[in-house]
Amino acid sequence: MPYTHAWQRYHIRYYSMTLLFIAFEMEMMFMYPWAVVFVEEGGKAMMEMGMFLAILSIGIVYAWREGVFRWQ
């Protein structure tokens, strides 16, 4: 029989890493359909993916500056 609640066992820093993992997984889910469309669209699809990756990169830089990647 557990003596503590399930939520008390995990430190809050794991939640931010989980959210980053989910963000990268969603990126990979969009890469395959983009590759199919890229064959048909060409440069326009490349620009759209560049914008998507730029927004994702901004999020990564923001997380880095906030210290999400530091394990203490």
N, C-alpha and C positions, 0 to 999 in steps of 0.2 A: 504494500500500500504506500503510495507516494506521500511524502510529508510536505512538499511544496507544490505550488501551482505550476503547470507546464510553462506558462509564460515567464516565470521567474528564472528559468534555467539558462536562457539565452541572453547574451549581451546585445544591446541595441545596435552595436556596430555591424553585426551580421545582416541586419535588415538593409542597410545601405548597399552592402556588397551584393545582396540578392537582387535589389532593384537594378543595379548596374548589369548584372548577369542577364536579367530579363530583357533589358534594353538591347544588349548585344545579340541575344537570341532573336528578338524581333527584327533586328537588322538583317540577320542571315535569312530569315523567312522571306524578306522582301527581295533578296538578291537573286533568287532563282527566277521569279516572274519577270524581274527587270532584265535578266539576261535573255529571256525569250523575246521581250519587247524590243530590246536593243538591236536584235537582228533586223527587225522591221523598220524601226525609227531612226537609228543611227545617232547623229550628233545631238538631237533633241533629248533623247533618252540619257545620253552621257551627261548633259548639263543638269538634268533632273537628279541623277544619282549624285553628281558632284554637290548639288545643293543639299541633298539629304545627308551626305557624309559630312559636309561642313557644319550643319546644325548639330549632328551627333558629336563631332569633334569639339564644338563649343561646349556642349554638355560635359564632355570628358574633362576638358580644361577647367571648367567651373568646379567639377567634383574634385579634381586634383588640388585646386587652390583652397577648397574648403577642408581638405585633409581626409577625404573619404578613404583614400588608399593607404593611409597610415595605420599600421597594426600596433596597438600599444597594450 
